[in-house]
Amino acid sequence: MWTNHQSEPAAGTIVPPVLYLPVSENLEGQGQRFTVHPLTDGRSGLLAHTALDRLAACCGEQQPWVMLATPDLGRVKRVQPFDVVAFDVPVPISLRQGGRLR
């Protein structure tokens, strides 16, 4: 479980027009899945990064990703529900393998 210390942008934070979302292969063979994890307070957080270099630093250099227009987050939420967007959260090394998320 991850802490939610950066799960929402601070007041006055400008969210960019696009976000970089780490993805993994869907085990059911239906394309890619976005990375949603439980937070320590019981909510679920969608990992999102405000720049590609931040995604690589937080998830690993080999992490697959998609670029998404920020207004399209609602569409993602309908397909793969989440409670909050976790911006630029570093994923612990123990949850990575081969330069990407496990």
ZISULZI-V503720 format. One record per pair of residues at least 6 apart in sequence whose ideal C-beta (glycine too) atoms are under 6 Angstrom apart, sorted by the first residue. I is the first residue (numbers start at 0). J is the second residue. D is the distance in Angstrom with one decimal. If there is no record, write none. Layout:
# ZISULZI-V503720
I,J,D / I,J,D
This chain:
# ZISULZI-V503720
0,37,5.2 / 0,39,5.4 / 1,36,5.5 / 1,38,5.9 / 2,39,5.2 / 3,38,4.1 / 3,40,5.7 / 5,86,5.9 / 5,88,5.2 / 6,44,5.3 / 6,83,4.5 / 6,85,4.8 / 7,83,5.7 / 8,14,5.8 / 8,86,6.0 / 14,69,5.8 / 15,49,5.3 / 16,69,5.7 / 17,66,5.4 / 17,68,5.7 / 18,47,4.4 / 18,67,5.4 / 18,69,5.7 / 19,48,4.4 / 19,51,5.3 / 19,54,4.5 / 19,64,5.1 / 19,66,5.7 / 20,33,5.3 / 20,47,5.5 / 20,65,5.4 / 20,67,5.6 / 21,34,4.6 / 21,46,5.4 / 21,58,4.9 / 21,62,5.1 / 21,64,5.4 / 21,100,5.9 / 22,31,4.1 / 22,33,6.0 / 22,63,5.2 / 22,65,5.6 / 23,32,5.6 / 25,32,4.7 / 33,75,6.0 / 33,79,5.3 / 34,46,4.3 / 35,43,5.2 / 35,45,5.2 / 35,79,6.0 / 35,81,4.8 / 36,44,5.9 / 37,43,5.7 / 38,44,5.1 / 42,82,3.8 / 42,83,5.8 / 43,81,4.9 / 43,82,5.1 / 44,83,5.0 / 44,85,3.7 / 45,81,4.0 / 45,84,5.2 / 46,85,5.5 / 47,84,5.0 / 47,86,5.7 / 48,54,3.8 / 48,87,5.5 / 49,87,5.8 / 53,87,5.0 / 54,64,5.6 / 57,89,4.6 / 57,90,5.8 / 58,90,5.4 / 58,100,5.4 / 59,95,5.0 / 59,98,4.1 / 59,99,4.5 / 60,98,4.7 / 61,98,3.4 / 61,99,4.5 / 62,99,4.3 / 94,101,5.9
